[in-house]
Amino acid sequence: LNGYMHLSASNPYGRYPGNKIEMDTINNTGTILGENYVGGLIGKGIAQEGKGSFIKNSTSSSKVEAKHTIGGIGGYLNYISVDTCSNADSIIKATSSLANENGSYARVGGYCGVGYEIKNCTNELDISYLGNGSYVGGIIGECTGNLSLCINKGDVNASEASLVGGVAGFINVSKEYHASSLTNEGTIKGNESVGGIIGNFNQQMTGIKD
């Protein structure tokens, strides 16, 4: 529904006052095709830290296809939480990865390719990624915030990829991290750094709670 939203103190535009994104009870059933930063509801959304931006009570039941950085709800969400949303009946297909000096990144997730905070969400989709990039998860590929009350019931098949997890492929935070009530019921396949819940995490993290 939204291709790109970028809210900052110097650049507040759109219909989201006070540099805050609020999306409630939004539904999409269409087909979303793109190169990268592609999601069922938001392709790329960047909000201000601490403003409480969110997507909640929303559903995407669509076909979402891109090369990389792709999710059933959001492709790339920064400081935007996802709460009590559904990706039921979606189809997610990633075909490539983003290569730079640090590696090759796929960033594929049932809800978000890259996301901030996700809670109260269940993924029942099978995630299939045939490339050799990294960051593939049933809920989220790369997470920069907290995760809670999330369940992955789908299989994650990324046999050539690295940093693959049932819930999250990679946790990318440099502080104490809070994760609670995370469950994986699917079969997880990857090449390197593969976990039932989390594939790997930033080495600067000081701990995981709960």
Phi and psi in degrees as a GROMACS rama.xvg file:
@    title "Ramachandran Plot"
@    xaxis  label "Phi"
@    yaxis  label "Psi"
@TYPE xy
-122.186  126.078  ASN-2
-75.7963  -51.2505  GLY-3
-149.533  127.661  TYR-4
-129.761  127.806  MET-5
-135.341  108.697  HIS-6
-112.926  127.903  LEU-7
-147.94  170.805  SER-8
-60.4243  -32.5266  ALA-9
-94.2447  -7.62783  SER-10
-143.29  60.1953  ASN-11
-89.4409  111.616  PRO-12
-138.551  173.765  TYR-13
88.5997  -164.252  GLY-14
-102.804  27.9109  ARG-15
-115.408  90.518  TYR-16
-68.9067  154.175  PRO-17
68.2591  25.8262  GLY-18
58.0166  35.0481  ASN-19
-129.711  131.77  LYS-20
-97.3233  125.684  ILE-21
-129.671  114.473  GLU-22
-127.071  117.851  MET-23
-132.164  131.481  ASP-24
57.3793  54.7297  THR-25
-105.71  136.496  ILE-26
-131.525  141.076  ASN-27
-138.9  134.535  ASN-28
-125.171  7.69414  THR-29
-83.6763  177.692  GLY-30
-96.7263  130.377  THR-31
-118.333  116.229  ILE-32
-123.158  138.757  LEU-33
-167.58  -179.395  GLY-34
-82.7223  -54.2048  GLU-35
-157.229  168.481  ASN-36
52.5713  63.1943  TYR-37
-125.046  131.28  VAL-38
-142.332  161.517  GLY-39
-63.7607  -32.2239  GLY-40
-116.011  -42.5407  LEU-41
-132.35  130.28  ILE-42
-74.06  -57.0708  GLY-43
-142.725  120.883  LYS-44
-129.802  126.802  GLY-45
-126.24  118.669  ILE-46
-117.131  172.434  ALA-47
-79.1998  141.855  GLN-48
-65.1644  138.402  GLU-49
82.2912  2.81515  GLY-50
-88.8076  -11.4595  LYS-51
76.275  32.0584  GLY-52
-66.9836  147.289  SER-53
-155.652  159.038  PHE-54
-123.351  125.023  ILE-55
-144.811  157.78  LYS-56
51.7325  37.1922  ASN-57
-121.994  159.099  SER-58
-136.683  137.99  THR-59
-126.914  117.861  SER-60
-118.969  65.7394  SER-61
-132.145  166.364  SER-62
-87.7896  123.177  LYS-63
-122.119  121.733  VAL-64
-136.191  133.912  GLU-65
-160.236  174.069  ALA-66
-74.4833  -45.8458  LYS-67
-160.428  170.636  HIS-68
55.4369  74.4479  THR-69
-141.321  141.211  ILE-70
-151.628  158.5  GLY-71
-64.4617  -31.0762  GLY-72
-105.296  -53.6132  ILE-73
-136.629  140.801  GLY-74
-74.174  -51.1435  GLY-75
-142.064  115.156  TYR-76
-124.72  121.276  LEU-77
-114.824  119.061  ASN-78
60.7219  33.0371  TYR-79
-126.608  116.507  ILE-80
-83.5535  151.254  SER-81
-116.619  119.836  VAL-82
-133.537  124.338  ASP-83
53.529  55.4639  THR-84
-114.017  168.471  CYS-85
-134.781  138.625  SER-86
-115.076  23.2115  ASN-87
-55.5779  137.652  ALA-88
68.5188  11.5505  ASP-89
-77.9635  161.049  SER-90
-126.049  122.665  ILE-91
-117.975  125.479  ILE-92
-134.139  120.02  LYS-93
-114.668  138.679  ALA-94
-117.848  -9.14715  THR-95
-151.15  -152.599  SER-96
-157.812  167.55  SER-97
-103.151  119.042  LEU-98
-103.309  132.758  ALA-99
-144.058  -167.323  ASN-100
-67.7551  -16.7157  GLU-101
-97.0839  -6.20157  ASN-102
141.936  -164.081  GLY-103
-123.4  119.303  SER-104
-112.73  128.311  TYR-105
-93.4119  -48.5502  ALA-106
54.5387  73.8104  ARG-107
-124.588  129.944  VAL-108
-149.36  153.954  GLY-109
-60.9414  -32.7863  GLY-110
-108.613  -47.8749  TYR-111
-140.499  140.16  CYS-112
-70.0994  -53.2093  GLY-113
-127.084  129.254  VAL-114
-148.178  170.064  GLY-115
-98.3204  -77.1918  TYR-116
-126.857  131.87  GLU-117
-130.635  132.465  ILE-118
-146.645  152.419  LYS-119
57.6749  44.0231  ASN-120
-129.097  141.705  CYS-121
-124.91  130.384  THR-122
-105.193  125.38  ASN-123
-114.167  5.14552  GLU-124
-83.0502  146.398  LEU-125
-83.1833  126.725  ASP-126
-99.5062  122.503  ILE-127
-123.606  121.65  SER-128
-132.191  119.751  TYR-129
-97.6064  -2.27136  LEU-130
-84.6956  -176.58  GLY-131
-111.914  23.1203  ASN-132
-78.2871  -168.402  GLY-133
-128.749  170.093  SER-134
72.8235  76.4551  TYR-135
-129.906  127.063  VAL-136
-145.069  156.274  GLY-137
-64.0153  -37.964  GLY-138
-98.2655  -48.4663  ILE-139
-148.689  142.437  ILE-140
-75.9392  -59.0231  GLY-141
-125.946  123.286  GLU-142
-112.219  131.594  CYS-143
-112.419  11.2924  THR-144
-144.036  -161.371  GLY-145
-86.151  153.881  ASN-146
-124.341  135.963  LEU-147
-153.044  147.045  SER-148
53.5148  47.3133  LEU-149
-117.888  140.796  CYS-150
-128.211  132.003  ILE-151
-108.753  120.916  ASN-152
-109.534  -6.31167  LYS-153
-92.9871  158.222  GLY-154
-79.8778  144.159  ASP-155
-114.241  109.689  VAL-156
-110.247  100.094  ASN-157
-140.501  61.9675  ALA-158
-65.8943  -19.426  SER-159
-102.011  -2.39388  GLU-160
-95.4189  163.414  ALA-161
-117.021  160.778  SER-162
56.1325  70.6847  LEU-163
-121.601  129.868  VAL-164
-139.28  155.837  GLY-165
-64.1562  -39.0497  GLY-166
-102.181  -54.3269  VAL-167
-133.856  138.186  ALA-168
-73.3989  -44.2737  GLY-169
-148.489  132.953  PHE-170
-100.225  114.27  ILE-171
-112.033  74.0022  ASN-172
-131.874  154.529  VAL-173
-119.107  45.4799  SER-174
-154.812  -179.93  LYS-175
-62.2128  136.549  GLU-176
-116.085  141.239  TYR-177
-115.826  117.551  HIS-178
-132.266  134.29  ALA-179
-146.425  145.287  SER-180
53.6471  55.9142  SER-181
-107.199  132.341  LEU-182
-133.472  137.718  THR-183
-123.175  129.306  ASN-184
-118.331  1.90817  GLU-185
-96.8144  170.339  GLY-186
-90.4973  128.561  THR-187
-113.545  123.469  ILE-188
-124.821  129.755  LYS-189
-155.538  178.445  GLY-190
-97.2476  -37.3606  ASN-191
-151.871  142.584  GLU-192
53.7701  68.3315  SER-193
-115.315  131.156  VAL-194
-137.609  152.598  GLY-195
-64.505  -34.9219  GLY-196
-108.27  -55.6261  ILE-197
-128.964  134.323  ILE-198
-71.3144  -48.9726  GLY-199
-164.579  170.902  ASN-200
-144.05  161.609  PHE-201
-59.8762  131.681  ASN-202
-68.3849  -13.4324  GLN-203
-82.311  -7.18553  GLN-204
-63.4507  141.093  MET-205
-95.3431  -7.57149  THR-206
164.513  162.113  GLY-207
-122.001  127.856  ILE-208
-100.044  151.295  LYS-209
